[in-house]
Amino acid sequence: MPDANDRAEIIQATYLYARGLDRQDPKEAISAYTDDAVWDASAVGLERYEGREQVLAFFERDAASMSEQFHVMTNHVVEFDDDDHAHGTNYVLAEGRTTSGASIRAAALNVDTYRRTTDGWRIASRVISPLTTPQMEGFEA
């Protein structure tokens, strides 16, 4: 039966993702995801990616296009479906500046599914929806 340690490990995965993006370390960001992950930010004007290679390629383009950025992850709600599957939500506030000088800002809701792997809990899917109107003009990743 999942416990508080499982919940903490899931939340830690969301933080690793954010830290990887903010440190411009795509390998750390992708380490939070399963190999068959889905990352979908089409609702905020980005794309939907499926599988480790596609998601990592986006994270690499993001790292190359941003001169600075930060992601604050908060308000985690995690619900367990069984011993190895869970779903939940969390909020993200992201701000940054592109290498061309454009400013971005987005407050969004992440709707996630999580799966226990041999390496621990990972994000299996993330769908990102805006909570306020995103300011993404000039972001090209």
Accessible surface in RSA format (square Angstrom, percent):
REM  Atomic radii and reference values for relative SASA: ProtOr
REM  Chains: A
REM  Algorithm: Lee & Richards
REM  Probe-radius: 1.40
REM  Slices: 20
REM RES _ NUM      All-atoms   Total-Side   Main-Chain    Non-polar    All polar
REM                ABS   REL    ABS   REL    ABS   REL    ABS   REL    ABS   REL
RES MET A   1   197.38 102.2 143.07  94.7  54.31 129.3 130.42 110.9  66.96  88.7
RES PRO A   2    19.47  14.2   2.70   2.5  16.77  61.0   2.87   2.4  16.60 103.2
RES ASP A   3    77.60  54.4  66.34  66.0  11.26  26.6  39.49  92.9  38.11  38.0
RES ALA A   4    80.21  73.7  67.36 104.0  12.85  29.2  70.08  98.7  10.13  26.8
RES ASN A   5   114.59  79.0 109.19 105.5   5.39  13.0  26.69  64.2  87.90  85.0
RES ASP A   6    16.04  11.2  15.57  15.5   0.47   1.1   0.61   1.4  15.43  15.4
RES ARG A   7    95.32  40.0  95.32  48.6   0.00   0.0  36.56  50.0  58.77  35.6
RES ALA A   8    60.01  55.2  50.57  78.0   9.43  21.5  55.68  78.4   4.32  11.5
RES GLU A   9    67.11  38.5  61.02  46.2   6.09  14.5  28.59  55.3  38.52  31.4
RES ILE A  10     0.65   0.4   0.10   0.1   0.55   1.3   0.65   0.5   0.00   0.0
RES ILE A  11    38.01  21.6  38.01  28.3   0.00   0.0  38.01  27.4   0.00   0.0
RES GLN A  12    94.12  52.6  93.35  68.2   0.77   1.8  26.88  57.2  67.23  51.0
RES ALA A  13     3.95   3.6   2.41   3.7   1.54   3.5   3.59   5.1   0.36   0.9
RES THR A  14     0.00   0.0   0.00   0.0   0.00   0.0   0.00   0.0   0.00   0.0
RES TYR A  15    99.04  46.2  96.16  54.7   2.88   7.5  69.33  52.1  29.71  36.6
RES LEU A  16    46.43  25.9  45.99  32.9   0.44   1.1  46.40  32.6   0.03   0.1
RES TYR A  17     8.06   3.8   8.06   4.6   0.00   0.0   1.34   1.0   6.72   8.3
RES ALA A  18     5.47   5.0   5.47   8.4   0.00   0.0   5.47   7.7   0.00   0.0
RES ARG A  19   105.90  44.5 101.44  51.7   4.46  10.6  39.52  54.0  66.38  40.2
RES GLY A  20     0.03   0.0   0.00   N/A   0.03   0.0   0.00   0.0   0.03   0.1
RES LEU A  21    10.17   5.7   8.40   6.0   1.78   4.5  10.16   7.1   0.01   0.0
RES ASP A  22    44.76  31.4  25.13  25.0  19.64  46.4  15.42  36.3  29.34  29.3
RES ARG A  23   151.13  63.5 122.75  62.6  28.38  67.6  45.44  62.1 105.70  64.1
RES GLN A  24    70.92  39.7  52.07  38.1  18.85  44.9  14.05  29.9  56.87  43.1
RES ASP A  25    56.48  39.6  53.74  53.5   2.75   6.5  13.25  31.2  43.23  43.1
RES PRO A  26    23.23  16.9  21.93  20.0   1.30   4.7  23.05  19.0   0.18   1.1
RES LYS A  27   149.17  72.8 143.99  88.3   5.19  12.3  92.93  83.6  56.24  59.9
RES GLU A  28    28.45  16.3  21.81  16.5   6.64  15.8  15.86  30.7  12.59  10.3
RES ALA A  29     0.00   0.0   0.00   0.0   0.00   0.0   0.00   0.0   0.00   0.0
RES ILE A  30     6.14   3.5   6.14   4.6   0.00   0.0   6.14   4.4   0.00   0.0
RES SER A  31    41.71  35.2  37.03  49.4   4.68  10.8  34.72  73.9   6.98   9.8
RES ALA A  32     0.59   0.5   0.00   0.0   0.59   1.3   0.59   0.8   0.00   0.0
RES TYR A  33     3.92   1.8   0.00   0.0   3.92  10.2   0.00   0.0   3.92   4.8
RES THR A  34     4.41   3.1   1.19   1.2   3.22   7.7   4.41   5.9   0.00   0.0
RES ASP A  35   104.18  73.0  92.59  92.2  11.59  27.4  33.21  78.2  70.97  70.8
RES ASP A  36    87.17  61.1  72.01  71.7  15.17  35.9  41.47  97.6  45.70  45.6
RES ALA A  37     0.00   0.0   0.00   0.0   0.00   0.0   0.00   0.0   0.00   0.0
RES VAL A  38    26.79  17.6  26.79  24.3   0.00   0.0  26.79  23.3   0.00   0.0
RES TRP A  39     7.77   3.1   7.77   3.8   0.00   0.0   7.77   4.1   0.00   0.0
RES ASP A  40    19.18  13.4  18.88  18.8   0.30   0.7   0.30   0.7  18.88  18.8
RES ALA A  41     0.46   0.4   0.46   0.7   0.00   0.0   0.46   0.6   0.00   0.0
RES SER A  42    64.95  54.9  48.71  65.0  16.24  37.4  29.17  62.1  35.77  50.1
RES ALA A  43    60.58  55.7  29.48  45.5  31.10  70.7  41.72  58.7  18.87  50.0
RES VAL A  44    10.72   7.1   6.24   5.7   4.48  10.8   8.28   7.2   2.44   6.6
RES GLY A  45    66.02  81.4   0.00   N/A  66.02  81.4  35.25  96.7  30.76  68.9
RES LEU A  46    37.59  20.9  26.94  19.3  10.65  26.8  29.22  20.5   8.37  22.5
RES GLU A  47   103.64  59.5 102.65  77.7   1.00   2.4  25.30  48.9  78.35  64.0
RES ARG A  48   118.43  49.7  96.67  49.3  21.76  51.8  39.34  53.8  79.09  47.9
RES TYR A  49    24.61  11.5  24.49  13.9   0.12   0.3  21.24  16.0   3.37   4.1
RES GLU A  50    95.45  54.8  87.13  65.9   8.32  19.8  23.91  46.2  71.54  58.4
RES GLY A  51    21.03  25.9   0.00   N/A  21.03  25.9  19.89  54.6   1.14   2.6
RES ARG A  52    82.15  34.5  79.85  40.7   2.30   5.5  34.24  46.8  47.91  29.0
RES GLU A  53   151.93  87.2 143.80 108.8   8.13  19.4  58.51 113.2  93.42  76.3
RES GLN A  54    94.93  53.1  90.05  65.8   4.89  11.6  31.14  66.3  63.80  48.4
RES VAL A  55     0.05   0.0   0.05   0.0   0.00   0.0   0.05   0.0   0.00   0.0
RES LEU A  56    37.70  21.0  37.70  27.0   0.00   0.0  37.70  26.5   0.00   0.0
RES ALA A  57    35.03  32.2  33.31  51.4   1.71   3.9  34.25  48.2   0.78   2.1
RES PHE A  58     7.12   3.6   7.12   4.4   0.00   0.0   7.12   4.3   0.00   0.0
RES PHE A  59     0.46   0.2   0.01   0.0   0.45   1.2   0.01   0.0   0.45   1.3
RES GLU A  60    79.81  45.8  73.94  55.9   5.88  14.0  26.36  51.0  53.45  43.6
RES ARG A  61    97.59  41.0  92.26  47.0   5.33  12.7  60.69  82.9  36.90  22.4
RES ASP A  62     8.34   5.8   8.34   8.3   0.00   0.0   0.68   1.6   7.66   7.6
RES ALA A  63    20.33  18.7  12.25  18.9   8.07  18.4  12.62  17.8   7.71  20.4
RES ALA A  64    78.89  72.5  51.00  78.7  27.89  63.4  62.43  87.9  16.46  43.6
RES SER A  65    19.57  16.5  14.43  19.3   5.14  11.8  19.37  41.2   0.20   0.3
RES MET A  66     2.25   1.2   0.00   0.0   2.25   5.4   0.00   0.0   2.25   3.0
RES SER A  67    63.62  53.8  34.25  45.7  29.37  67.7  35.42  75.4  28.20  39.5
RES GLU A  68   102.27  58.7  95.71  72.4   6.56  15.6  33.98  65.7  68.30  55.8
RES GLN A  69    20.19  11.3   3.74   2.7  16.45  39.2   3.71   7.9  16.48  12.5
RES PHE A  70    85.04  42.5  85.04  52.7   0.00   0.0  85.04  51.6   0.00   0.0
RES HIS A  71    32.33  17.7  18.77  13.0  13.57  34.7   4.94   5.1  27.39  31.9
RES VAL A  72    72.43  47.7  69.22  62.7   3.22   7.8  72.23  62.8   0.21   0.6
RES MET A  73    14.46   7.5   1.18   0.8  13.28  31.6   1.18   1.0  13.28  17.6
RES THR A  74    59.24  42.1  55.51  56.3   3.73   8.9  34.39  46.2  24.84  37.6
RES ASN A  75    85.32  58.8  62.45  60.4  22.87  55.1  26.01  62.6  59.31  57.3
RES HIS A  76    36.74  20.1   8.06   5.6  28.68  73.4   3.63   3.7  33.10  38.5
RES VAL A  77    80.18  52.8  76.69  69.4   3.49   8.4  80.15  69.6   0.03   0.1
RES VAL A  78    10.95   7.2   1.19   1.1   9.76  23.5   1.19   1.0   9.76  26.5
RES GLU A  79    93.13  53.5  88.73  67.1   4.40  10.5  27.40  53.0  65.73  53.7
RES PHE A  80    54.93  27.5  23.17  14.3  31.77  82.7  23.17  14.0  31.77  90.9
RES ASP A  81    84.46  59.2  48.55  48.3  35.91  84.9  26.88  63.3  57.58  57.4
RES ASP A  82    75.21  52.7  62.77  62.5  12.45  29.4  44.05 103.7  31.16  31.1
RES ASP A  83    70.42  49.3  68.58  68.3   1.84   4.4  20.67  48.6  49.75  49.6
RES ASP A  84    60.89  42.7  60.63  60.3   0.27   0.6  10.70  25.2  50.20  50.1
RES HIS A  85    78.17  42.7  78.17  54.3   0.00   0.0  61.47  63.3  16.70  19.4
RES ALA A  86     1.82   1.7   0.00   0.0   1.82   4.1   0.00   0.0   1.82   4.8
RES HIS A  87    72.66  39.7  72.66  50.5   0.00   0.0  54.97  56.7  17.69  20.6
RES GLY A  88     4.71   5.8   0.00   N/A   4.71   5.8   3.52   9.7   1.19   2.7
RES THR A  89    43.82  31.2  43.40  44.0   0.43   1.0  29.53  39.7  14.29  21.6
RES ASN A  90     0.32   0.2   0.00   0.0   0.32   0.8   0.32   0.8   0.00   0.0
RES TYR A  91    88.13  41.1  88.13  50.1   0.00   0.0  42.43  31.9  45.70  56.3
RES VAL A  92    13.34   8.8  11.22  10.2   2.12   5.1  11.90  10.3   1.44   3.9
RES LEU A  93    57.40  32.0  56.16  40.2   1.23   3.1  56.16  39.4   1.23   3.3
RES ALA A  94    12.34  11.3  12.34  19.0   0.00   0.0  12.34  17.4   0.00   0.0
RES GLU A  95    49.74  28.6  49.33  37.3   0.41   1.0   6.34  12.3  43.40  35.4
RES GLY A  96    13.99  17.3   0.00   N/A  13.99  17.3   8.49  23.3   5.50  12.3
RES ARG A  97   103.30  43.4 103.30  52.7   0.00   0.0  27.65  37.8  75.65  45.8
RES THR A  98     5.71   4.1   4.12   4.2   1.60   3.8   4.12   5.5   1.60   2.4
RES THR A  99    93.19  66.3  59.31  60.1  33.88  80.8  40.10  53.9  53.09  80.3
RES SER A 100    99.77  84.3  57.26  76.4  42.50  97.9  56.87 121.1  42.90  60.1
RES GLY A 101    39.57  48.8   0.00   N/A  39.57  48.8  25.18  69.1  14.40  32.2
RES ALA A 102    26.98  24.8  15.80  24.4  11.18  25.4  25.88  36.4   1.10   2.9
RES SER A 103    65.36  55.2  49.23  65.7  16.13  37.2  37.69  80.3  27.67  38.8
RES ILE A 104    14.82   8.4  10.61   7.9   4.21  10.1  11.17   8.0   3.65   9.9
RES ARG A 105   106.32  44.6 105.71  53.9   0.61   1.4  26.17  35.8  80.14  48.6
RES ALA A 106    13.59  12.5  12.17  18.8   1.41   3.2  13.43  18.9   0.16   0.4
RES ALA A 107    25.06  23.0  23.27  35.9   1.79   4.1  23.27  32.8   1.79   4.7
RES ALA A 108     1.90   1.8   1.90   2.9   0.00   0.0   1.90   2.7   0.00   0.0
RES LEU A 109    45.53  25.4  45.53  32.6   0.00   0.0  45.53  32.0   0.00   0.0
RES ASN A 110     0.99   0.7   0.99   1.0   0.00   0.0   0.00   0.0   0.99   1.0
RES VAL A 111    69.05  45.4  67.26  60.9   1.79   4.3  67.26  58.4   1.79   4.9
RES ASP A 112     1.18   0.8   0.00   0.0   1.18   2.8   0.35   0.8   0.83   0.8
RES THR A 113    59.40  42.2  59.40  60.2   0.00   0.0  54.62  73.4   4.77   7.2
RES TYR A 114     3.57   1.7   0.79   0.5   2.78   7.2   0.56   0.4   3.01   3.7
RES ARG A 115    70.43  29.6  70.43  35.9   0.00   0.0  22.02  30.1  48.41  29.3
RES ARG A 116    88.24  37.0  73.45  37.4  14.79  35.2  32.48  44.4  55.76  33.8
RES THR A 117    43.50  30.9  26.36  26.7  17.14  40.8  36.18  48.6   7.32  11.1
RES THR A 118   148.20 105.4 106.39 107.9  41.80  99.6  92.69 124.5  55.50  83.9
RES ASP A 119   109.91  77.0  85.57  85.2  24.33  57.5  19.09  44.9  90.81  90.6
RES GLY A 120    16.08  19.8   0.00   N/A  16.08  19.8  14.60  40.1   1.48   3.3
RES TRP A 121     1.01   0.4   0.79   0.4   0.23   0.5   0.79   0.4   0.23   0.4
RES ARG A 122    54.55  22.9  54.14  27.6   0.41   1.0   3.68   5.0  50.86  30.8
RES ILE A 123     0.00   0.0   0.00   0.0   0.00   0.0   0.00   0.0   0.00   0.0
RES ALA A 124    14.50  13.3  10.94  16.9   3.55   8.1  10.94  15.4   3.55   9.4
RES SER A 125    24.96  21.1  24.96  33.3   0.00   0.0  16.39  34.9   8.57  12.0
RES ARG A 126     0.03   0.0   0.03   0.0   0.00   0.0   0.03   0.0   0.00   0.0
RES VAL A 127    61.24  40.3  61.24  55.4   0.00   0.0  61.24  53.2   0.00   0.0
RES ILE A 128    14.05   8.0  13.83  10.3   0.21   0.5  13.83  10.0   0.21   0.6
RES SER A 129    36.82  31.1  36.82  49.1   0.00   0.0  19.66  41.9  17.16  24.0
RES PRO A 130    51.36  37.4  31.81  29.0  19.54  71.0  31.93  26.4  19.43 120.7
RES LEU A 131    86.54  48.2  54.26  38.8  32.28  81.2  57.80  40.6  28.74  77.3
RES THR A 132    85.06  60.5  74.22  75.2  10.85  25.9  74.98 100.7  10.08  15.2
RES THR A 133   120.22  85.5 101.72 103.1  18.50  44.1  68.67  92.2  51.55  77.9
RES PRO A 134    34.65  25.3  19.85  18.1  14.80  53.8  19.85  16.4  14.80  92.0
RES GLN A 135   108.69  60.8 103.25  75.5   5.43  12.9  35.64  75.9  73.05  55.4
RES MET A 136    38.00  19.7  28.93  19.1   9.08  21.6  29.07  24.7   8.93  11.8
RES GLU A 137   161.57  92.8 144.67 109.4  16.90  40.2  66.98 129.6  94.59  77.2
RES GLY A 138    34.69  42.8   0.00   N/A  34.69  42.8  20.37  55.9  14.33  32.1
RES PHE A 139    22.80  11.4   5.08   3.1  17.71  46.1   5.08   3.1  17.71  50.7
RES GLU A 140   145.85  83.7 125.34  94.8  20.51  48.8  50.90  98.4  94.95  77.5
RES ALA A 141    36.17  33.3   0.06   0.1  36.11  82.1   6.62   9.3  29.54  78.3
END  Absolute sums over single chains surface
CHAIN  1 A     7207.8       5927.6       1280.2       3762.1       3445.7
END  Absolute sums over all chains
TOTAL          7207.8       5927.6       1280.2       3762.1       3445.7
